[in-house]
């Protein structure tokens, strides 16, 4: 996931009852994924931002169009995740 952004993003959980997905890249940057992608920054500040409900910075408004993928579980299914129950931190 994330090839259209120049990042490999790995799923780590969901936010807002599954409305958004959270991912992390190799450089410890935390992303929010929907039809667009936003960044909470790099760890450990990213975790602080997420907990403090700091709004992430949108880095791609047209990510779904760039990648040819849809939102939500369709995005994660392309990485082998079939259900929210497979995600760590699914209760976020």
Rosetta silent file (secondary structure, phi, psi, omega in degrees, C-alpha in Angstrom):
SEQUENCE: XXXXXXXXXXXXXXXXXXXXXXXXXXXXXXXXXXXXXXXXXXXXXXXXXXXXXXXXXXXXXXXXXXXXXXXXXXXXXXXXXXXXXXXXXXXX
SCORE:     score description
SCORE:     0.000 S_00000001
   1 L     0.000  142.643  174.553    0.000    0.000    0.000 S_00000001
   2 L    98.001    5.554 -177.659    1.208    3.531   -0.687 S_00000001
   3 H   -58.014  -35.475  179.774    3.130    2.969   -3.917 S_00000001
   4 H   -67.767  -14.024 -179.572    1.524    6.036   -5.513 S_00000001
   5 H  -100.237   -8.753 -175.055    2.973    8.144   -2.690 S_00000001
   6 L    81.914   16.114  178.101    6.531    6.854   -2.850 S_00000001
   7 L  -127.216  148.456  165.380    6.083    5.147    0.553 S_00000001
   8 L   -97.349  116.901 -176.802    5.445    1.564    1.586 S_00000001
   9 L  -110.516  129.152 -177.321    2.700    1.869    4.189 S_00000001
  10 E  -110.952  133.338 -176.784    1.932   -1.031    6.519 S_00000001
  11 E   -65.642  137.326  176.564   -1.414   -1.284    8.388 S_00000001
  12 E  -129.084   -9.652  179.795   -1.299   -0.759   12.156 S_00000001
  13 E   164.331 -171.782  178.741   -4.921   -0.040   13.110 S_00000001
  14 E  -126.845  163.139 -179.570   -8.100    1.924   12.569 S_00000001
  15 E  -134.988  148.244  176.686   -9.387    5.266   13.786 S_00000001
  16 L    58.442   50.706  176.130  -12.899    6.593   14.374 S_00000001
  17 L    64.578   25.947  179.353  -14.604    3.196   14.484 S_00000001
  18 L    96.155    0.571  179.062  -13.031    1.998   11.236 S_00000001
  19 L   -66.046  -35.786 -179.966  -13.730    5.120    9.210 S_00000001
  20 E  -123.962  152.826  174.928   -9.996    5.669    8.748 S_00000001
  21 E  -110.817  147.360  178.263   -7.056    3.288    8.615 S_00000001
  22 E  -109.448  141.471  177.855   -3.685    3.922   10.194 S_00000001
  23 E  -141.549  164.287  178.873   -0.405    2.880    8.642 S_00000001
  24 E  -134.183  146.508  177.137    3.312    3.276    9.241 S_00000001
  25 L  -105.591 -177.164 -177.276    6.225    3.403    6.811 S_00000001
  26 L   -65.976  -18.234 -178.477    9.860    2.291    7.122 S_00000001
  27 L  -102.267   19.675  177.010   10.845    5.701    8.482 S_00000001
  28 L    64.900   28.727  174.340    8.329    5.571   11.383 S_00000001
  29 E   -91.770  132.805 -178.671    5.901    8.035    9.833 S_00000001
  30 E   -97.452  129.764 -178.238    2.259    7.434   10.817 S_00000001
  31 E  -117.003  148.980  169.342   -0.383    7.891    8.101 S_00000001
  32 E  -105.330  130.203 -175.966   -4.151    8.174    8.086 S_00000001
  33 E  -121.396  129.026  173.720   -5.640    6.513    4.990 S_00000001
  34 L  -143.496 -132.320  171.342   -9.076    7.116    3.479 S_00000001
  35 L   -79.104   -5.848  178.601   -9.719    8.272   -0.121 S_00000001
  36 L  -135.038  169.412 -178.902   -6.844   10.621    0.688 S_00000001
  37 E  -126.023  138.440  178.027   -3.717   10.244    2.802 S_00000001
  38 E  -133.917  158.312 -178.228   -2.535   12.421    5.685 S_00000001
  39 E  -117.364  134.265  171.507    0.494   12.271    7.981 S_00000001
  40 E   -87.988   -2.443 -178.095    0.659   12.544   11.752 S_00000001
  41 E    99.495 -169.772 -179.179    4.448   12.933   11.400 S_00000001
  42 E   -96.056  152.238  177.347    7.268   10.653   12.522 S_00000001
  43 L   -63.748  148.676   -0.115    7.449    8.760   15.767 S_00000001
  44 L   -85.913   -8.780 -179.343    7.488    9.598   18.652 S_00000001
  45 H   -61.644  -32.871 -179.464    5.798   12.941   17.833 S_00000001
  46 H   -60.672  -41.975  179.560    3.262   11.114   15.612 S_00000001
  47 H   -66.059  -39.998  176.379    1.936    9.121   18.547 S_00000001
  48 H   -61.146  -44.974  178.645    1.668   12.293   20.606 S_00000001
  49 H   -62.066  -43.104 -179.481   -0.240   13.987   17.762 S_00000001
  50 H   -63.647  -47.237 -179.462   -2.575   11.019   17.384 S_00000001
  51 H   -65.941  -37.855 -178.791   -3.356   10.822   21.110 S_00000001
  52 L   -81.984    1.881 -179.697   -3.781   14.600   21.382 S_00000001
  53 L    61.242   34.256  174.026   -6.152   14.597   18.390 S_00000001
  54 L   -73.005  131.148 -179.195   -3.917   16.903   16.370 S_00000001
  55 L   -64.371  129.552  178.364   -5.243   17.020   12.818 S_00000001
  56 L   -71.467  158.968  179.951   -2.871   15.221   10.410 S_00000001
  57 E   -88.108  122.501  179.023   -1.396   17.041    7.415 S_00000001
  58 E   -67.930  127.099  179.363   -3.004   15.987    4.111 S_00000001
  59 E  -113.278  -14.700  176.639   -0.276   14.826    1.750 S_00000001
  60 E  -155.809  111.007  179.224   -2.407   13.421   -1.083 S_00000001
  61 L   -82.281  -22.589 -176.964   -6.012   14.317   -1.796 S_00000001
  62 L  -112.187   30.044 -175.334   -6.215   12.117   -4.860 S_00000001
  63 H   -57.974  -42.384 -178.701   -4.459    9.026   -3.588 S_00000001
  64 H   -60.045  -40.451  179.501   -7.313    6.656   -4.494 S_00000001
  65 H   -68.890  -39.192  179.936   -7.242    7.924   -8.065 S_00000001
  66 H   -65.451  -41.200 -173.900   -3.427    7.689   -8.242 S_00000001
  67 H   -89.349  -15.998 -176.374   -3.251    4.158   -6.909 S_00000001
  68 L    77.046   10.347 -178.875   -6.377    2.800   -8.575 S_00000001
  69 L  -105.541  162.684  176.722   -7.566    1.561   -5.180 S_00000001
  70 L  -100.206 -170.191 -176.187  -10.669    2.387   -3.192 S_00000001
  71 L   -87.855  177.150  169.537  -11.081    3.290    0.456 S_00000001
  72 H    55.130 -133.969 -174.307  -11.310    1.314    3.650 S_00000001
  73 H   -65.072  -26.777  177.714  -11.056   -2.438    3.612 S_00000001
  74 H   -61.988  -35.857  176.957  -10.533   -2.602   -0.168 S_00000001
  75 H   -64.565  -48.530 -176.609   -7.217   -0.820    0.375 S_00000001
  76 H   -70.463  -30.911  178.449   -6.152   -3.200    3.121 S_00000001
  77 H   -60.180  -30.421  177.448   -7.299   -6.302    1.260 S_00000001
  78 L   -69.336  -12.950  176.334   -4.618   -5.523   -1.306 S_00000001
  79 L  -105.132    6.058  177.843   -2.075   -5.970    1.492 S_00000001
  80 L    95.074    4.072  178.174   -3.582   -9.290    2.636 S_00000001
  81 L   -92.366  121.451 -176.885   -5.776   -7.950    5.466 S_00000001
  82 L  -101.002  -14.230 -175.812   -9.293   -9.388    5.204 S_00000001
  83 L  -154.928  151.602  177.058  -10.901   -8.012    8.345 S_00000001
  84 H   -59.582  -27.542 -178.657  -10.518   -5.230   10.920 S_00000001
  85 H   -66.605  -15.948  177.301  -10.021   -7.924   13.545 S_00000001
  86 H   -82.964   -8.611 -176.817   -6.633   -8.676   11.966 S_00000001
  87 L   -90.892  133.650  171.788   -5.395   -5.156   12.717 S_00000001
  88 L   -67.962  153.411  178.243   -3.569   -4.373   15.932 S_00000001
  89 L    63.775   28.122 -177.853   -5.119   -1.477   17.838 S_00000001
  90 L   -61.247  -16.704 -178.663   -8.487   -2.105   16.158 S_00000001
  91 L   -85.317   -2.307 -178.836  -10.239   -0.474   19.112 S_00000001
  92 L   -61.960    0.000    0.000   -8.750    2.974   18.411 S_00000001
